[in-house]
Amino acid sequence: MGTRHWWSGGRAFALGAVAAAAVLLAGCGSSHDDAAGSGTGSTAGHSAHGSSSPAPSGSLHVSAGSGSAGASGSDGTSSGGTSSGGKGSATGSTAASGGGAVPASKRCRPGQLKATVRPLGAAAGTHHASIILTNTGGGCQSSGYVGLQLVSGSGGKIATSVLHDTAQRPRTVSLKAHATMYAPASWGAVATTGESQTGNCEATPQGLQVALPGASGTAHATWSYGPVCGHGAITVGPLASGSGPTAGG
C-alpha cells in the first residue's frame, strides 16, 4: 500500500517535472521567436528606410519627349516632367519654359541679348558650360528655362533635346542695361545606344539658338564644342543672375 502511494506520488512528481520542463522550453522558444521577430523587424525597417531615402540634390530624372515643353511656373515644376522626392525632374524639348511670373511688358527679348557659351571643362564623360546672356538694351526681367536648338553652319537644325534640371527653383532675374544672366548647361561626350561608336556620335554643330521664356525669337551663339552625344540632349538649370562660374571655379 505504501509502495503504491510512493509510486503515485513519484508519478505525480515526474509529471509535474515534465510539465515544468515543457513550460520552460516553451518560454525559451517564445523568447527565441521574439528575438528573431525583432531582428526581422529591424532589418525590414532598415531596408524600408534605405529605399525611401531622398534622391541626392541635383539628381536628374528624365521624362523623354518632344515638341513644346510644359509651362514651368515660379515653383519650378513642369507639367511635362516627372519628379522624385521633390529633388529633380526633367522634360525633353527644345522650347523655352516658364516666364509666367514676369509681366509680358517687362520680359527680356532675344533681340536685346547677346548669347555666348563659356566652357567649364569636362569630367566623367560630361561637358559643363554656362550659357551667358548679356543685355544690350533696356532693363528687363526673365524667369524659367531657356530653349535651345543646335544648328549647322548653314543654319540647319541638328538633333537637340533640352532637359530641365529642377534641383534649383526658378527665380525672377532682373537685368539692367549691360548686365548678364546665365543658364548652367551640361551634355554628354560619350556615344550612347543608337549612335556611332567609332566616329562622331552626332553631327557637329556650329551654332546654338537660345530662346527665352515667354518671348518669341532666338539669340544666336557660336558653338565650337563638338557634337552633343546622347542624341543632342542638353541639361539646363533655371536662369540666374550673373555670368556663372569660371573654369575650375
C-alpha positions as CSV (number, residue, x, y, z in Angstrom):
1,M,0.0,0.0,0.0
2,G,2.9,2.3,1.0
3,T,4.6,1.3,-2.2
4,R,1.6,2.2,-4.2
5,H,1.4,5.6,-2.6
6,W,5.1,6.2,-3.2
7,W,4.6,5.3,-6.9
8,S,1.6,7.6,-7.2
9,G,3.5,10.4,-5.6
10,G,6.5,9.7,-7.8
11,R,4.4,9.7,-10.9
12,A,2.8,12.9,-9.9
13,F,6.2,14.4,-9.2
14,A,7.5,13.1,-12.5
15,L,4.5,14.5,-14.4
16,G,4.9,17.8,-12.6
17,A,8.6,17.9,-13.6
18,V,7.8,17.2,-17.2
19,A,5.1,19.9,-17.3
20,A,7.6,22.4,-15.8
21,A,10.2,21.5,-18.3
22,A,7.7,21.9,-21.1
23,V,6.8,25.3,-19.8
24,L,10.4,26.3,-19.6
25,L,11.1,25.1,-23.1
26,A,8.1,26.9,-24.4
27,G,9.3,30.1,-22.7
28,C,12.7,29.7,-24.3
29,G,11.2,29.1,-27.7
30,S,9.0,32.1,-27.3
31,S,12.0,34.2,-26.4
32,H,13.9,32.9,-29.4
33,D,11.0,33.6,-31.7
34,D,10.5,37.1,-30.3
35,A,14.2,37.8,-30.8
36,A,14.1,36.5,-34.3
37,G,10.9,38.6,-35.0
38,S,12.6,41.6,-33.5
39,G,15.6,41.1,-35.8
40,T,13.4,40.7,-38.8
41,G,11.5,43.8,-38.0
42,S,14.8,45.7,-37.6
43,T,16.1,44.5,-40.9
44,A,12.8,45.4,-42.7
45,G,12.8,48.8,-41.1
46,H,16.4,49.4,-42.3
47,S,15.5,48.2,-45.8
48,A,12.5,50.4,-45.9
49,H,14.5,53.4,-44.7
50,G,17.1,52.8,-47.4
51,S,14.6,52.5,-50.2
52,S,12.8,55.7,-49.1
53,S,16.0,57.8,-48.8
54,P,15.5,61.0,-50.9
55,A,17.4,61.3,-54.2
56,P,20.6,63.4,-53.9
57,S,20.1,67.1,-54.7
58,G,20.6,67.7,-58.3
59,S,19.7,64.2,-59.4
60,L,18.0,64.1,-62.6
61,H,15.0,62.0,-63.6
62,V,14.4,62.2,-67.4
63,S,10.9,62.1,-69.0
64,A,11.7,61.8,-72.7
65,G,9.5,63.8,-75.0
66,S,9.5,66.2,-78.0
67,G,7.7,69.3,-79.1
68,S,6.9,72.1,-76.7
69,A,7.8,71.7,-73.0
70,G,5.1,72.0,-70.4
71,A,5.0,75.5,-68.8
72,S,7.0,76.0,-65.7
73,G,5.8,78.4,-63.0
74,S,7.8,80.1,-60.3
75,D,7.8,76.9,-58.2
76,G,9.9,75.2,-60.8
77,T,7.6,72.3,-61.5
78,S,6.8,71.2,-65.1
79,S,3.7,69.7,-66.5
80,G,5.8,67.6,-68.8
81,G,8.2,66.1,-66.3
82,T,8.3,63.6,-63.5
83,S,9.7,64.1,-60.0
84,S,11.1,62.0,-57.2
85,G,11.4,63.4,-53.7
86,G,11.0,66.9,-54.9
87,K,14.6,67.0,-55.9
88,G,14.7,66.8,-59.6
89,S,12.8,66.2,-62.8
90,A,13.2,66.9,-66.5
91,T,11.3,67.3,-69.7
92,G,12.6,66.7,-73.2
93,S,12.1,69.7,-75.6
94,T,13.8,72.5,-77.5
95,A,11.3,75.1,-76.3
96,A,11.8,77.7,-73.5
97,S,9.7,77.1,-70.4
98,G,8.5,79.5,-67.7
99,G,8.2,83.2,-67.8
100,G,4.7,83.3,-66.3
101,A,5.9,85.1,-63.2
102,V,7.1,88.1,-65.3
103,P,4.6,90.6,-66.9
104,A,4.8,90.5,-70.7
105,S,5.7,94.2,-70.9
106,K,8.8,93.5,-68.7
107,R,10.1,90.3,-70.3
108,C,13.6,90.2,-71.8
109,R,13.5,89.7,-75.6
110,P,16.1,87.6,-77.5
111,G,16.8,90.6,-79.8
112,Q,18.2,92.6,-77.0
113,L,20.5,89.9,-75.7
114,K,23.9,88.7,-76.8
115,A,24.4,85.0,-76.3
116,T,27.8,83.3,-75.6
117,V,28.8,79.9,-74.3
118,R,31.5,79.7,-71.7
119,P,33.0,76.2,-71.4
120,L,33.8,74.9,-67.9
121,G,35.6,71.7,-68.8
122,A,34.6,68.1,-68.8
123,A,34.5,65.3,-66.2
124,A,33.3,61.7,-66.3
125,G,32.2,62.0,-69.9
126,T,30.2,65.1,-69.4
127,H,30.9,68.7,-70.7
128,H,29.8,71.6,-68.5
129,A,29.3,75.2,-69.6
130,S,27.4,78.4,-68.9
131,I,25.1,79.9,-71.5
132,I,25.6,83.6,-70.9
133,L,23.1,86.3,-72.0
134,T,24.2,89.9,-71.9
135,N,21.6,92.7,-72.0
136,T,22.3,95.2,-74.8
137,G,19.0,97.0,-74.4
138,G,16.9,98.5,-71.6
139,G,16.0,96.9,-68.3
140,C,14.0,93.7,-68.4
141,Q,13.2,90.5,-66.5
142,S,13.2,86.8,-67.1
143,S,12.3,83.6,-65.2
144,G,12.5,79.9,-66.1
145,Y,14.4,77.8,-68.5
146,V,15.9,78.7,-71.9
147,G,15.1,76.8,-75.0
148,L,18.0,75.5,-77.2
149,Q,18.5,74.4,-80.8
150,L,21.8,73.2,-82.2
151,V,22.4,74.3,-85.8
152,S,24.8,73.6,-88.6
153,G,27.0,76.2,-90.3
154,S,24.1,76.8,-92.8
155,G,21.5,77.1,-90.1
156,G,20.1,73.6,-90.5
157,K,18.7,72.1,-87.3
158,I,20.7,69.3,-85.6
159,A,19.1,66.9,-83.1
160,T,18.5,68.7,-79.8
161,S,16.6,67.8,-76.7
162,V,16.6,70.1,-73.6
163,L,16.3,68.6,-70.2
164,H,15.3,70.7,-67.2
165,D,17.3,70.2,-64.0
166,T,14.9,71.3,-61.2
167,A,17.3,70.9,-58.3
168,Q,17.1,74.8,-58.1
169,R,13.9,76.7,-58.2
170,P,13.5,79.3,-61.0
171,R,13.6,82.8,-59.7
172,T,12.9,86.1,-61.5
173,V,16.1,87.7,-62.8
174,S,16.1,91.5,-63.3
175,L,18.6,92.7,-65.9
176,K,19.8,96.3,-66.1
177,A,21.5,97.5,-69.3
178,H,24.8,95.6,-69.9
179,A,24.0,93.2,-67.1
180,T,24.2,89.4,-67.6
181,M,22.3,86.3,-66.7
182,Y,23.2,82.7,-67.4
183,A,21.9,79.1,-67.6
184,P,24.1,76.3,-66.4
185,A,24.3,73.6,-69.0
186,S,25.8,70.1,-69.4
187,W,25.9,67.4,-72.1
188,G,27.4,64.0,-72.9
189,A,30.7,63.4,-74.6
190,V,30.3,59.6,-74.9
191,A,28.2,57.9,-77.6
192,T,25.0,56.2,-76.4
193,T,22.8,53.5,-77.8
194,G,22.0,54.1,-81.5
195,E,25.0,56.5,-82.0
196,S,28.2,55.8,-83.8
197,Q,30.8,54.2,-81.5
198,T,33.8,54.9,-83.8
199,G,33.3,58.4,-85.3
200,N,31.4,61.5,-84.1
201,C,28.4,60.4,-82.1
202,E,26.2,63.1,-83.8
203,A,26.6,65.8,-86.4
204,T,28.9,68.6,-85.2
205,P,27.0,71.9,-84.6
206,Q,28.4,75.3,-85.5
207,G,25.8,77.4,-83.6
208,L,23.3,77.4,-80.8
209,Q,19.9,79.2,-80.9
210,V,18.7,80.4,-77.5
211,A,15.0,81.1,-76.8
212,L,13.8,82.9,-73.7
213,P,10.7,82.1,-71.6
214,G,7.6,83.8,-72.7
215,A,9.3,85.6,-75.7
216,S,9.5,84.9,-79.4
217,G,12.6,84.7,-81.5
218,T,16.1,83.5,-80.5
219,A,19.6,84.8,-79.7
220,H,22.5,83.1,-81.5
221,A,25.7,81.8,-80.0
222,T,28.7,80.3,-81.7
223,W,29.3,76.6,-80.9
224,S,32.8,75.2,-81.1
225,Y,32.5,72.3,-78.5
226,G,32.0,69.3,-80.8
227,P,29.0,67.0,-81.1
228,V,26.4,66.5,-78.3
229,C,26.2,62.8,-77.6
230,G,23.0,61.3,-76.2
231,H,21.1,62.4,-79.3
232,G,21.6,66.1,-78.6
233,A,20.4,66.0,-75.0
234,I,21.5,69.2,-73.1
235,T,20.6,69.6,-69.4
236,V,20.0,73.2,-68.3
237,G,19.2,74.8,-65.0
238,P,17.0,77.8,-64.5
239,L,18.2,81.3,-65.4
240,A,20.2,83.0,-62.7
241,S,21.8,86.4,-62.3
242,G,25.5,87.0,-63.3
243,S,27.7,85.1,-65.7
244,G,28.1,81.9,-63.7
245,P,31.3,80.1,-62.5
246,T,34.6,80.3,-64.3
247,A,36.5,77.2,-65.5
248,G,37.9,75.4,-62.4
249,G,35.9,77.7,-60.1
